[in-house]
Amino acid sequence: MRLAGLLAEARNSLSQAGLADASLDARILVEHFTATSRTDAVSSPDMPIDAQAVAAVGAAIARRIAGEPVYRILGFREFYGLKLFLSPETLEPRPDTEALVDAVLPRLRQIAARSGTCRILDLGTGTGAIALALLAEVPEATAVGADISADALATASRNARENGLAERFEAVRSDWFEKISGTFDAIVSNPPYISTEELETLQGEVRNFDPARALDGGADGLDAYRTIAAQAKTYLHAAGVVAVEIGHTQRQDVTRLFEASLFRLVEARKDLGGRDRVLVFLRDD
C-alpha cells in the first residue's frame, strides 16, 4: 500500500466511526506506525508501506474506534518538550497541566539562583510529568516523585532515565506524605479532583483508560487537597511554595482549605480553555 492511500483509508475509517478528530488521529497513528512524517505525506505520497506496518496501523485504528485514546495507543505523550511513556496506572499528561509548570518555574529559578539548589516534591507523580519538566528547566533542582502505585513509580523512573534526569529524580512509594522525609522548596501536585459521583459522567476515553485512583477525589473531589493543605507545612521551607492543579469549579473551596492551614494564595492560573486550573500558595505564618 502507498502512504497516501493508507492515510486516506485510516482517515475514512475513523470518520465513519464518528470520531471528531479523525484526520488528526489518523495522521498521528499512521506517522507513528510507519515511521513517516507530514513532510513524507506531502513530498512522497506514493511511498510504499510494507505489510507489517500496514497491519500495525490497522490494529491501531481498530483500537481507536473501540475508544482507546490516541496516546494510549502510542504508549507515550509529549509534555513540556519531554517524551513521557505511559502505563496503566498513570494519567495521560495533558497540556493544561503545563500551566502548573509555568506558574512554579520563575519561583524555582529564583530559589536556585539564590541558594544554588532547589528541592521539589511531586505528590501523586504518575508519569513524573510535573517533576521532570521542572528538573529539565532548572538544572540545579532535585525532585522526589511520590506515588502510591508501584507501576506509576516504575514509569516515572523510566521517564527520568529516558530524559537524562535520573540522577536528580528519586521515586518514593508513599501515600501522600506518609513516607516522605526532609523539607522542600516546592510541593507540587495534580491530585485526584473529580467527585466520586461525577466519575460516571466523564468521557469514555477518560473513564475507561485513565486510572480511577488518579481521578477519584472523594465525595466532593477535595479529599487530596485536605491532606496536602493539612500536612504541607511540615515539609515546606519557610519561603517555599505549594502549587496544585484543580478542577475548574474548585478555586474557592481549595483556597479556603489552604487558608485554614495558614497558607496565602499568591497566584491563580487558567488553562488553555480559560478555566481556573492552577493555584499557588505561600506560607502565611
C-alpha positions as CSV (number, residue, x, y, z in Angstrom):
1,M,0.0,0.0,0.0
2,R,1.1,3.6,-0.7
3,L,1.4,6.2,2.1
4,A,-1.4,8.4,0.7
5,G,-3.7,5.5,0.4
6,L,-3.0,4.3,3.9
7,L,-3.7,7.8,5.3
8,A,-6.9,8.1,3.4
9,E,-8.1,4.7,4.5
10,A,-7.3,5.4,8.1
11,R,-9.0,8.8,8.0
12,N,-12.1,7.3,6.4
13,S,-12.4,4.5,8.9
14,L,-12.2,6.9,11.9
15,S,-14.5,9.4,10.2
16,Q,-17.1,6.7,9.5
17,A,-16.9,5.6,13.2
18,G,-17.9,9.2,14.2
19,L,-14.6,10.4,15.7
20,A,-14.4,14.1,15.8
21,D,-10.7,14.4,15.2
22,A,-10.5,11.6,12.5
23,S,-7.9,13.4,10.3
24,L,-5.6,14.3,13.1
25,D,-5.9,10.9,14.8
26,A,-5.3,9.1,11.5
27,R,-2.2,11.2,10.8
28,I,-0.7,10.7,14.2
29,L,-1.2,6.9,14.1
30,V,0.0,6.4,10.6
31,E,3.1,8.5,11.1
32,H,4.0,6.6,14.3
33,F,3.5,3.1,13.0
34,T,5.1,3.7,9.6
35,A,7.9,5.9,10.8
36,T,6.9,8.7,8.4
37,S,6.3,12.4,8.8
38,R,4.0,15.1,7.5
39,T,6.7,16.1,5.0
40,D,6.7,12.5,3.7
41,A,3.0,12.7,3.2
42,V,3.3,15.8,1.1
43,S,6.6,15.1,-0.8
44,S,6.3,11.3,-1.2
45,P,2.7,10.3,-1.2
46,D,3.5,7.2,-3.3
47,M,6.0,5.9,-0.7
48,P,5.4,2.1,-0.4
49,I,4.5,0.9,3.1
50,D,5.3,-2.7,4.0
51,A,2.7,-5.1,5.1
52,Q,3.8,-5.3,8.7
53,A,3.4,-1.5,9.1
54,V,0.0,-1.6,7.3
55,A,-1.1,-4.3,9.8
56,A,0.1,-2.3,12.7
57,V,-1.8,0.8,11.5
58,G,-4.9,-1.3,11.1
59,A,-4.7,-2.6,14.6
60,A,-4.2,0.9,16.0
61,I,-7.2,2.2,14.1
62,A,-9.3,-0.6,15.5
63,R,-8.2,0.3,19.0
64,R,-9.1,3.9,18.4
65,I,-12.5,3.1,17.0
66,A,-13.1,1.0,20.2
67,G,-12.5,4.2,22.2
68,E,-8.9,3.9,23.3
69,P,-7.2,7.4,23.3
70,V,-4.5,8.0,20.6
71,Y,-1.7,8.5,23.1
72,R,-2.5,5.3,25.0
73,I,-2.2,3.5,21.7
74,L,1.2,5.1,21.1
75,G,2.3,4.4,24.6
76,F,3.7,7.9,25.2
77,R,2.9,11.6,25.1
78,E,4.9,14.8,24.9
79,F,4.7,17.1,27.9
80,Y,6.7,20.3,28.2
81,G,9.1,19.1,25.5
82,L,9.7,15.7,27.1
83,K,8.6,12.4,25.8
84,L,6.9,10.6,28.6
85,F,5.9,6.9,28.5
86,L,2.5,5.9,29.8
87,S,1.4,2.8,31.8
88,P,-2.0,1.5,33.1
89,E,-1.7,3.3,36.4
90,T,-0.6,6.7,35.2
91,L,-2.7,9.6,34.0
92,E,-2.0,10.8,30.5
93,P,-0.3,14.1,31.0
94,R,-2.3,16.9,29.3
95,P,-1.4,20.3,28.0
96,D,-3.5,22.1,30.7
97,T,-1.1,20.8,33.4
98,E,1.7,22.7,31.7
99,A,0.2,25.8,33.3
100,L,1.3,24.4,36.7
101,V,4.9,24.1,35.5
102,D,4.7,27.7,34.1
103,A,3.5,29.0,37.4
104,V,6.2,27.4,39.5
105,L,9.2,27.8,37.3
106,P,10.0,31.5,37.9
107,R,9.9,30.9,41.7
108,L,12.2,27.9,41.5
109,R,14.7,29.7,39.3
110,Q,14.8,32.5,41.9
111,I,15.4,30.0,44.7
112,A,18.1,28.2,42.7
113,A,19.8,31.4,41.8
114,R,19.8,32.5,45.4
115,S,20.8,29.2,47.1
116,G,22.4,27.2,44.4
117,T,20.0,24.3,44.8
118,C,16.3,23.6,44.8
119,R,14.3,20.6,46.1
120,I,10.9,19.6,44.7
121,L,8.3,17.2,46.0
122,D,5.8,16.0,43.4
123,L,2.8,14.3,45.1
124,G,1.0,11.7,43.0
125,T,3.7,11.9,40.4
126,G,2.3,9.4,37.9
127,T,4.4,9.6,34.8
128,G,6.7,12.1,36.6
129,A,5.5,14.8,34.3
130,I,5.5,17.8,36.6
131,A,8.7,17.0,38.4
132,L,10.6,16.0,35.3
133,A,9.5,19.2,33.4
134,L,10.8,21.3,36.3
135,L,14.1,19.4,36.5
136,A,14.6,19.9,32.8
137,E,14.2,23.6,33.2
138,V,16.1,24.1,36.5
139,P,19.4,22.3,36.3
140,E,20.2,23.0,40.0
141,A,17.0,21.2,41.1
142,T,16.4,17.7,42.5
143,A,13.0,16.1,42.9
144,V,11.2,13.4,44.8
145,G,8.3,11.9,43.0
146,A,5.8,10.2,45.4
147,D,3.0,7.9,44.4
148,I,1.1,5.0,46.0
149,S,1.3,3.0,42.8
150,A,4.4,0.9,42.1
151,D,3.5,0.9,38.4
152,A,3.4,4.6,38.3
153,L,6.8,4.9,40.1
154,A,8.4,2.5,37.6
155,T,7.0,4.5,34.8
156,A,8.2,7.8,36.3
157,S,11.7,6.3,36.9
158,R,11.8,5.2,33.3
159,N,10.8,8.6,32.1
160,A,13.6,10.2,34.2
161,R,16.1,7.8,32.7
162,E,14.9,8.3,29.1
163,N,15.1,12.1,29.5
164,G,18.5,12.1,31.2
165,L,17.2,13.3,34.5
166,A,17.5,10.1,36.6
167,E,20.4,11.4,38.7
168,R,18.2,14.2,40.1
169,F,15.0,12.3,40.5
170,E,14.0,9.9,43.3
171,A,10.8,7.8,43.2
172,V,9.3,7.1,46.6
173,R,6.3,4.8,47.2
174,S,4.2,6.9,49.6
175,D,0.5,7.5,50.4
176,W,0.8,11.3,50.1
177,F,3.3,12.4,52.8
178,E,3.4,9.0,54.6
179,K,7.0,8.0,53.6
180,I,8.3,11.5,52.9
181,S,11.2,13.0,54.9
182,G,13.0,16.3,54.8
183,T,11.9,19.7,53.6
184,F,11.3,21.1,50.1
185,D,11.4,24.4,48.3
186,A,8.3,23.4,46.3
187,I,5.5,20.9,46.8
188,V,3.5,20.4,43.5
189,S,0.6,18.1,42.7
190,N,-2.0,17.3,40.2
191,P,-4.1,15.2,42.6
192,P,-7.4,13.4,42.0
193,Y,-10.1,16.1,42.0
194,I,-13.2,14.5,40.4
195,S,-16.0,13.7,42.8
196,T,-16.9,10.0,43.0
197,E,-20.4,10.7,41.7
198,E,-19.0,12.6,38.6
199,L,-16.7,9.8,37.6
200,E,-19.5,8.1,35.7
201,T,-20.2,11.2,33.7
202,L,-16.7,11.5,32.3
203,Q,-15.9,10.8,28.6
204,G,-15.3,7.2,28.0
205,E,-11.7,7.9,26.9
206,V,-11.0,9.2,30.4
207,R,-13.3,7.0,32.5
208,N,-12.2,3.7,30.8
209,F,-8.5,4.3,30.3
210,D,-7.2,6.7,33.0
211,P,-6.8,5.0,36.4
212,A,-9.7,5.6,38.7
213,R,-7.4,6.1,41.7
214,A,-5.8,9.1,39.9
215,L,-9.2,10.7,39.2
216,D,-11.4,10.0,42.3
217,G,-11.2,12.8,44.7
218,G,-13.8,11.5,47.1
219,A,-17.4,12.6,47.7
220,D,-16.7,16.3,46.9
221,G,-13.5,15.9,45.0
222,L,-11.5,17.7,47.7
223,D,-10.0,14.8,49.7
224,A,-6.5,15.1,48.4
225,Y,-6.4,18.9,48.9
226,R,-7.4,18.4,52.6
227,T,-4.4,16.1,53.1
228,I,-2.0,18.4,51.2
229,A,-3.2,21.6,52.9
230,A,-3.1,20.0,56.4
231,Q,0.4,18.5,56.1
232,A,2.4,20.5,53.6
233,K,3.8,23.0,56.1
234,T,5.7,20.2,57.9
235,Y,7.6,19.5,54.7
236,L,8.0,23.0,53.3
237,H,10.8,25.6,53.8
238,A,9.7,28.9,55.2
239,A,9.9,30.6,51.8
240,G,8.6,27.5,50.0
241,V,5.7,27.3,47.5
242,V,2.8,24.9,47.1
243,A,1.2,24.6,43.6
244,V,-1.8,22.4,42.8
245,E,-3.9,21.7,39.8
246,I,-7.6,22.0,40.5
247,G,-11.0,21.3,38.8
248,H,-12.3,24.5,37.2
249,T,-15.0,25.0,39.8
250,Q,-12.8,24.4,42.9
251,R,-10.9,27.6,43.3
252,Q,-12.8,29.0,46.2
253,D,-13.1,25.6,48.0
254,V,-9.4,24.7,47.7
255,T,-8.3,28.2,48.6
256,R,-10.3,28.0,51.8
257,L,-8.7,24.7,52.7
258,F,-5.2,26.2,52.4
259,E,-6.1,29.4,54.1
260,A,-7.4,27.4,57.1
261,S,-3.9,25.8,57.3
262,L,-2.2,29.3,57.2
263,F,-1.3,29.5,53.5
264,R,-1.9,32.5,51.3
265,L,-3.0,32.4,47.7
266,V,-0.4,34.3,45.6
267,E,-1.3,33.3,42.1
268,A,-4.1,31.6,40.1
269,R,-3.7,30.5,36.5
270,K,-6.2,29.4,33.9
271,D,-5.9,26.6,31.4
272,L,-5.9,26.7,27.7
273,G,-9.7,27.0,27.7
274,G,-9.7,30.0,30.1
275,R,-10.8,28.0,33.1
276,D,-9.3,28.1,36.6
277,R,-6.7,25.3,36.7
278,V,-3.7,26.1,39.0
279,L,-3.4,27.7,42.4
280,V,-0.1,28.8,44.0
281,F,0.3,29.3,47.8
282,L,2.9,30.6,50.2
283,R,3.1,30.1,53.9
284,D,1.3,32.8,55.8
285,D,2.6,32.2,59.3
